[in-house]
């Protein structure tokens, strides 16, 4: 192991995207992440096509840098093994619903009784002190409940959701920084704690960072929603041969753009102040969009670069994926690795374990907990410890 979290152990009781995305980040940073997974397999393993029945294209990156054990948590011996894993961990992360945690005996109080200084992160759709605490929650539902859909309605006239698993991933990021803050507190004071990440609250904070806007004052000075961001004309523009996104920000940016068609805008009052540019943004965006049709994408990128005008190409998802580095999975073969978003000079994040199969590290993990070979064999014979063979086509 290498990385800034090389001495940290994480017990991962999560599924789908939110929790696995958080534990992927911690694993990339060097943490020893042990995932307890149902033998039926996590949803992300079949989220789209992949090179192996247990490994979709999503799972190849989402499950990397983790070890995997499959335990029957409803069996007393499975629960005991999980609690012994918690005893050896610094952090426990779960997105099981509160009711399920209570029934399994894996709630914070049960884990804390075995590991008093544990950092225990409970992440689910809704706050545990709300009437919805045990309600199911998926990204689409949370986007709507947290205001994402409303931003589309303000801009386009009807609600919609972003075409990416937005709430899950930003909640995963919230989990990652939350547990690291709690771990820092424990290192200073010796005190563990429970922290909670309700998806709907993480997504709400994300949306309202700018969209609380004039409504945040008491009494409000206006409705919620940042006007410039909600303008219908705020989108990529067509060029002679494709698409580009140019976002003039200063008065000079606009003047340099309008100069292309010989228009000298020094006396254009719409450009004189930041507020006047905001008040006239819809009209100005429309004029820029019309202007973009006069040149090719490459010509505009060069022109904007020379004059420090914010601009970028509109890249396809296939183009972005094609740029990623390639790694060799021992079972699934070559695949492209999605790098994390942080670059460390001294402790770079790396892929030190490829995505595991279901239960791949079960015996290894239990042996580290002190289980004998005979005890492990008994647990496997009784169906408490499970695994799905690499050649299985159904699970």
MIFI-361529 format. One record per residue (C-alpha): residue in one letter; x, y, z. Coordinates in pm, 1 decimal, padded with zeros to 6 digits. Layout:
BEGIN
  residuo        c1        c2        c3
        A         X         Y         Z
...
***
This chain:
BEGIN
  residuo        c1        c2        c3
        X   00000.0   00000.0   00000.0
        X   00107.1   00357.1  -00063.4
        X  -00063.5   00693.2  -00039.9
        X  -00153.3   00940.6   00232.6
        X  -00403.5   00696.7   00391.0
        X  -00178.1   00390.7   00385.5
        X  -00224.9   00334.7   00761.0
        X  -00606.1   00365.4   00754.5
        X  -00847.9   00071.5   00748.1
        X  -01202.6   00109.2   00618.3
        X  -01493.0  -00133.0   00654.4
        X  -01720.3  -00077.0   00355.8
        X  -02085.5  -00175.6   00403.6
        X  -02212.2   00015.3   00101.5
        X  -02367.1  -00052.0  -00236.5
        X  -02472.0   00099.4  -00571.5
        X  -02275.3   00426.1  -00632.3
        X  -02277.6   00670.5  -00338.2
        X  -02090.8   00457.0  -00085.1
        X  -01866.4   00270.0  -00331.4
        X  -01762.2   00604.0  -00485.5
        X  -01659.1   00730.7  -00140.3
        X  -01464.2   00415.5  -00057.0
        X  -01301.5   00417.4  -00401.9
        X  -01163.1   00762.7  -00320.6
        X  -01028.3   00640.4   00014.5
        X  -00883.8   00328.9  -00149.0
        X  -00715.7   00534.6  -00420.1
        X  -00550.5   00734.3  -00141.6
        X  -00402.8   00416.2   00002.6
        X  -00657.7   00305.2   00263.2
        X  -00708.4  -00067.7   00312.8
        X  -01075.1  -00094.9   00218.2
        X  -01258.0  -00420.7   00291.0
        X  -01602.5  -00444.6   00132.3
        X  -01865.2  -00680.8   00269.2
        X  -02090.5  -00768.6  -00024.4
        X  -02396.8  -00984.2  -00066.6
        X  -02332.0  -01296.9  -00270.7
        X  -02596.9  -01180.3  -00519.3
        X  -02364.8  -00896.6  -00613.5
        X  -02392.2  -00520.8  -00592.1
        X  -02602.7  -00333.8  -00848.6
        X  -02296.2  -00164.3  -00991.3
        X  -02157.8  -00500.7  -01106.2
        X  -02433.1  -00520.0  -01367.4
        X  -02468.2  -00147.7  -01433.4
        X  -02423.2  -00164.1  -01809.4
        X  -02209.0  -00404.1  -02009.6
        X  -01864.3  -00520.5  -01905.5
        X  -01589.2  -00766.8  -01991.6
        X  -01686.8  -01015.9  -01718.5
        X  -02022.2  -01124.7  -01569.8
        X  -01922.7  -00976.7  -01231.8
        X  -01752.6  -00666.2  -01366.8
        X  -01938.4  -00402.1  -01562.5
        X  -01746.9  -00110.3  -01704.4
        X  -01871.5   00092.2  -01405.9
        X  -01758.0  -00165.9  -01149.3
        X  -01405.4  -00193.7  -01291.4
        X  -01326.2   00153.3  -01159.0
        X  -01580.2   00190.1  -00878.5
        X  -01463.4  -00125.4  -00698.3
        X  -01089.6  -00084.8  -00746.0
        X  -00845.2  -00066.4  -00454.1
        X  -01070.5  -00279.7  -00232.1
        X  -01069.3  -00628.1  -00092.6
        X  -01395.9  -00819.1  -00095.8
        X  -01559.7  -01064.7   00140.9
        X  -01913.2  -01201.0   00111.9
        X  -02078.7  -01279.0   00444.4
        X  -02432.3  -01375.9   00537.2
        X  -02490.2  -01090.1   00781.4
        X  -02821.0  -01239.5   00897.5
        X  -02633.8  -01537.5   01038.8
        X  -02488.5  -01482.5   01388.9
        X  -02144.8  -01597.0   01270.6
        X  -02158.7  -01360.6   00973.6
        X  -02251.1  -01071.0   01200.0
        X  -01969.9  -01164.2   01439.9
        X  -01714.5  -01170.3   01157.8
        X  -01834.7  -00828.5   01045.9
        X  -01802.7  -00686.9   01397.8
        X  -01452.1  -00829.8   01424.6
        X  -01372.2  -00651.6   01101.3
        X  -01504.7  -00330.4   01256.8
        X  -01277.6  -00382.1   01557.8
        X  -00978.5  -00379.1   01323.0
        X  -01100.1  -00074.0   01129.0
        X  -01061.3   00300.2   01172.2
        X  -01369.9   00386.4   00968.2
        X  -01700.9   00212.8   00898.9
        X  -01911.0   00345.1   00611.7
        X  -02261.0   00214.1   00545.8
        X  -02558.0   00313.4   00332.9
        X  -02785.5   00044.2   00470.5
        X  -03113.1   00193.5   00588.3
        X  -03148.4   00256.8   00962.2
        X  -03399.7  -00024.4   01007.3
        X  -03171.4  -00275.4   00836.7
        X  -02875.7  -00173.9   01051.6
        X  -03082.5  -00222.4   01366.3
        X  -03210.4  -00564.4   01256.3
        X  -02859.6  -00681.4   01164.1
        X  -02708.6  -00549.4   01486.2
        X  -02460.3  -00336.1   01293.4
        X  -02584.0   00007.0   01403.3
        X  -02346.8   00260.9   01557.9
        X  -02410.8   00158.6   01918.4
        X  -02342.3  -00208.0   01839.7
        X  -02019.7  -00127.5   01656.7
        X  -01909.4   00127.5   01916.2
        X  -01947.0  -00134.3   02189.3
        X  -01674.4  -00333.0   02012.8
        X  -01462.8  -00036.8   01892.9
        X  -01520.5   00273.2   02110.7
        X  -01313.9   00511.0   01897.3
        X  -01465.5   00407.5   01563.3
        X  -01547.4   00669.5   01300.9
        X  -01889.4   00549.9   01184.2
        X  -02048.5   00713.0   00880.3
        X  -02414.5   00643.8   00816.6
        X  -02526.3   00758.2   00471.7
        X  -02876.3   00713.8   00331.0
        X  -03136.8   00906.5   00137.9
        X  -03310.4   01091.6   00419.1
        X  -03214.4   01215.8   00767.4
        X  -03249.5   00951.8   01037.3
        X  -03453.0   01191.1   01252.3
        X  -03713.1   01245.8   00978.7
        X  -04034.5   01053.4   00902.1
        X  -03871.5   00938.1   00576.0
        X  -03570.2   00784.4   00753.3
        X  -03631.3   00430.4   00624.2
        X  -03772.0   00528.2   00284.4
        X  -03584.8   00411.9  -00026.4
        X  -03395.3   00682.0  -00212.5
        X  -03226.6   00675.9  -00549.9
        X  -03043.3   00948.8  -00733.7
        X  -03337.2   01054.2  -00951.5
        X  -03566.6   01092.4  -00650.1
        X  -03306.5   01285.4  -00452.4
        X  -03228.9   01521.0  -00742.5
        X  -03595.1   01614.6  -00749.8
        X  -03628.2   01648.3  -00373.0
        X  -03309.7   01856.6  -00340.6
        X  -03388.5   02121.8  -00601.9
        X  -03195.1   02000.4  -00906.3
        X  -03514.6   01937.3  -01103.2
        X  -03643.3   02280.9  -01002.0
        X  -03343.7   02454.9  -01163.7
        X  -03437.6   02297.8  -01497.9
        X  -03795.3   02412.5  -01447.3
        X  -03682.9   02771.9  -01387.0
        X  -03472.2   02763.6  -01702.0
        X  -03675.5   02548.5  -01941.5
        X  -04030.0   02563.0  -01806.1
        X  -04052.8   02206.7  -01679.0
        X  -03854.6   02002.3  -01423.6
        X  -03584.8   01757.9  -01529.7
        X  -03289.2   01580.8  -01376.6
        X  -02923.0   01599.7  -01472.8
        X  -02816.6   01308.4  -01698.1
        X  -02553.6   01189.8  -01451.3
        X  -02578.6   01020.4  -01111.7
        X  -02525.9   01356.1  -00949.4
        X  -02666.0   01316.1  -00597.0
        X  -02491.3   00983.3  -00540.3
        X  -02150.1   01109.5  -00645.3
        X  -02156.8   01440.4  -00460.1
        X  -02280.6   01251.5  -00152.5
        X  -01985.0   01016.9  -00197.0
        X  -01750.3   01314.9  -00197.8
        X  -01924.1   01444.3   00115.5
        X  -01873.6   01108.9   00286.1
        X  -01502.8   01112.8   00198.5
        X  -01430.6   01454.8   00344.1
        X  -01658.8   01389.1   00641.2
        X  -01485.7   01071.1   00755.9
        X  -01141.4   01224.4   00707.6
        X  -01239.1   01522.2   00925.0
        X  -01373.3   01285.4   01192.2
        X  -01056.3   01075.8   01168.2
        X  -00844.0   01387.7   01221.2
        X  -01052.1   01470.4   01528.2
        X  -00997.9   01118.6   01663.1
        X  -00623.4   01143.0   01606.4
        X  -00615.6   01465.3   01811.3
        X  -00852.7   01364.9   02089.9
        X  -00892.4   00987.3   02083.8
        X  -01266.7   01031.9   02035.0
        X  -01456.8   00845.2   01768.5
        X  -01799.9   00954.0   01656.5
        X  -02097.5   00885.4   01434.4
        X  -02155.7   01113.6   01138.3
        X  -02447.6   01113.3   00899.9
        X  -02471.4   01202.6   00531.8
        X  -02834.6   01221.3   00415.3
        X  -02823.3   01237.8   00036.2
        X  -03103.6   01491.9   00018.4
        X  -02918.8   01732.1   00250.2
        X  -02585.0   01691.3   00071.7
        X  -02755.7   01759.5  -00262.3
        X  -02952.6   02052.9  -00121.8
        X  -02633.3   02217.6   00007.8
        X  -02475.9   02164.6  -00333.2
        X  -02765.7   02322.4  -00523.3
        X  -02824.9   02614.1  -00287.7
        X  -02458.7   02720.2  -00273.7
        X  -02542.6   02965.8  -00551.8
        X  -02916.9   02921.1  -00598.7
        X  -03021.9   03036.9  -00249.7
        X  -02919.0   03372.6  -00396.4
        X  -03149.8   03664.2  -00308.1
        X  -03376.1   03439.8  -00099.1
        X  -03109.1   03374.7   00163.2
        X  -03160.3   03715.5   00324.9
        X  -03425.2   03759.9   00593.9
        X  -03663.7   03885.0   00474.9
        X  -03579.0   03767.4   00119.9
        X  -03475.6   04026.9  -00136.1
        X  -03604.4   03812.1  -00418.4
        X  -03676.1   03454.6  -00523.8
        X  -03422.0   03172.9  -00504.2
        X  -03225.7   03098.5  -00819.1
        X  -02913.6   03269.8  -00954.6
        X  -03041.0   03447.9  -01267.3
        X  -02725.5   03428.2  -01482.1
        X  -02693.2   03052.9  -01430.9
        X  -03060.8   02998.0  -01516.1
        X  -03060.0   03187.1  -01846.5
        X  -03192.8   02977.8  -02137.5
        X  -02905.9   03100.2  -02357.7
        X  -02634.8   02966.2  -02128.8
        X  -02522.3   02666.4  -02333.4
        X  -02262.9   02564.8  -02594.2
        X  -02272.9   02745.7  -02928.5
        X  -02261.7   02615.8  -03283.9
        X  -01962.7   02703.5  -03499.3
        X  -01903.7   02661.3  -03871.1
        X  -01802.4   02298.7  -03819.8
        X  -01916.5   02190.8  -03474.9
        X  -01961.3   02316.9  -03121.7
        X  -01776.8   02531.0  -02869.5
        X  -01849.7   02688.5  -02534.5
        X  -01741.5   03050.6  -02510.4
        X  -01829.6   03235.5  -02190.9
        X  -01726.2   03601.8  -02210.4
        X  -01693.7   03729.6  -01857.7
        X  -01542.7   04077.4  -01869.2
        X  -01623.4   04381.4  -02074.6
        X  -01296.0   04329.1  -02262.4
        X  -01395.4   03971.4  -02347.8
        X  -01709.0   04099.9  -02521.7
        X  -01524.4   04379.9  -02699.8
        X  -01262.5   04137.7  -02831.8
        X  -01533.7   03906.0  -02962.3
        X  -01738.3   04180.0  -03128.9
        X  -01420.6   04315.8  -03290.1
        X  -01417.7   04005.4  -03511.7
        X  -01706.1   04149.7  -03710.9
        X  -01564.1   04500.9  -03701.5
        X  -01793.7   04616.6  -03430.2
        X  -01632.2   04851.9  -03181.6
        X  -01820.4   04816.4  -02855.9
        X  -01642.0   05074.8  -02643.2
        X  -01958.6   05278.9  -02612.5
        X  -02191.8   04980.2  -02552.9
        X  -02352.5   05063.6  -02218.1
        X  -02449.7   04699.0  -02166.4
        X  -02081.8   04616.7  -02114.8
        X  -01991.0   04900.9  -01881.7
        X  -02036.3   04723.0  -01546.5
        X  -02073.0   04372.6  -01411.9
        X  -02436.4   04446.5  -01321.8
        X  -02521.3   04581.8  -01665.1
        X  -02368.5   04273.6  -01826.3
        X  -02581.8   04052.5  -01599.9
        X  -02897.6   04251.9  -01672.8
        X  -02839.9   04216.0  -02047.0
        X  -02691.9   03865.7  -02042.5
        X  -02975.1   03700.4  -02237.5
        X  -02933.9   03941.7  -02527.2
        X  -02553.2   03932.6  -02513.6
        X  -02545.3   03550.6  -02509.2
        X  -02768.5   03544.7  -02817.2
        X  -02533.3   03780.5  -03002.1
        X  -02231.5   03568.5  -02909.6
        X  -02410.2   03255.4  -03030.9
        X  -02475.0   03417.8  -03368.3
        X  -02114.5   03533.8  -03386.5
        X  -01977.5   03182.0  -03330.0
        X  -02124.9   03070.0  -03663.6
        X  -01873.5   03283.1  -03851.1
        X  -01566.2   03066.7  -03775.9
        X  -01466.6   02706.3  -03711.7
        X  -01422.2   02564.5  -03363.5
        X  -01042.7   02552.6  -03400.7
        X  -01030.3   02913.3  -03520.8
        X  -01238.2   03032.2  -03227.8
        X  -01032.3   02834.8  -02974.7
        X  -00713.7   02991.3  -03107.4
        X  -00864.7   03340.9  -03109.3
        X  -01001.3   03308.7  -02754.9
        X  -00675.1   03166.5  -02625.1
        X  -00478.4   03459.5  -02765.5
        X  -00712.4   03707.5  -02596.3
        X  -00772.1   03522.3  -02268.6
        X  -01144.0   03471.8  -02336.8
        X  -01287.0   03170.7  -02144.6
        X  -01357.8   02901.7  -02404.9
        X  -01335.7   02528.4  -02448.1
        X  -01429.9   02254.5  -02691.4
        X  -01740.4   02040.0  -02648.6
        X  -01588.6   01696.7  -02596.0
        X  -01777.3   01371.3  -02647.1
        X  -01783.0   01107.2  -02374.9
        X  -01608.6   00864.0  -02611.8
        X  -01328.4   01115.0  -02669.2
        X  -01277.2   01157.1  -02295.9
        X  -01270.7   00782.3  -02231.3
        X  -01024.9   00724.1  -02517.2
        X  -00770.4   00947.3  -02341.8
        X  -00766.0   00741.5  -02021.5
        X  -00469.4   00518.6  -01934.5
        X  -00504.1   00143.0  -01978.2
        X  -00448.5  -00118.8  -01706.8
        X  -00462.9  -00499.0  -01716.9
        X  -00719.9  -00671.1  -01495.5
        X  -00619.1  -01031.6  -01413.9
        X  -00964.8  -01167.7  -01501.1
        X  -01137.3  -00903.4  -01713.8
        X  -00838.1  -00804.3  -01927.6
        X  -00742.6  -00451.2  -02035.1
        X  -00958.1  -00161.5  -01921.2
        X  -00931.1   00213.4  -01892.1
        X  -00861.8   00365.8  -01550.9
        X  -01044.2   00683.8  -01447.5
        X  -00793.3   00893.0  -01247.9
        X  -00906.0   01069.3  -00932.0
        X  -00947.2   01443.9  -00920.9
        X  -00651.3   01524.2  -00692.1
        X  -00283.0   01513.1  -00783.5
        X  -00036.0   01460.9  -00499.9
        X   00332.1   01531.2  -00559.9
        X   00457.2   01324.4  -00267.8
        X   00190.5   01056.8  -00220.5
        X   00017.7   00999.9  -00555.1
        X  -00305.6   00803.0  -00573.4
        X  -00265.7   00476.8  -00763.7
        X  -00446.8   00157.5  -00855.5
        X  -00286.9  -00100.6  -00627.4
        X  -00574.4  -00350.0  -00644.8
        X  -00800.1  -00418.3  -00939.9
        X  -01174.6  -00455.6  -00883.1
        X  -01232.8  -00786.2  -00700.5
        X  -01479.7  -01060.4  -00773.0
        X  -01752.2  -01131.4  -00516.8
        X  -01594.5  -01282.9  -00206.4
        X  -01249.8  -01299.5  -00364.2
        X  -01060.1  -01213.3  -00045.3
        X  -01282.8  -01387.0   00208.9
        X  -01035.1  -01639.9   00342.9
        X  -00751.1  -01385.8   00343.6
        X  -00953.1  -01132.7   00542.7
        X  -01079.9  -01384.3   00797.3
        X  -00728.7  -01523.4   00848.7
        X  -00609.9  -01171.8   00933.4
        X  -00885.0  -01157.7   01197.7
        X  -00746.7  -01472.0   01362.1
        X  -00981.5  -01733.2   01216.6
        X  -00821.0  -02074.9   01177.0
        X  -00834.5  -02273.1   00854.1
        X  -01083.5  -02509.6   01017.0
        X  -01310.8  -02222.6   01126.2
        X  -01298.8  -02070.1   00778.8
        X  -01384.4  -02406.1   00621.1
        X  -01681.4  -02442.3   00856.1
        X  -01812.3  -02095.1   00774.6
        X  -01787.1  -02171.7   00405.5
        X  -01958.1  -02509.5   00446.0
        X  -02245.1  -02346.1   00636.9
        X  -02291.2  -02074.9   00374.0
        X  -02181.5  -01792.6   00603.1
        X  -01869.3  -01720.0   00396.9
        X  -01943.0  -01714.8   00027.5
        X  -01784.5  -01642.0  -00308.5
        X  -01881.9  -01644.4  -00674.8
        X  -01637.6  -01835.0  -00898.2
        X  -01471.4  -01643.8  -01180.0
        X  -01629.1  -01874.2  -01440.8
        X  -01985.4  -01834.2  -01309.3
        X  -02217.3  -01673.7  -01563.4
        X  -02501.3  -01609.7  -01320.5
        X  -02507.7  -01505.9  -00956.0
***
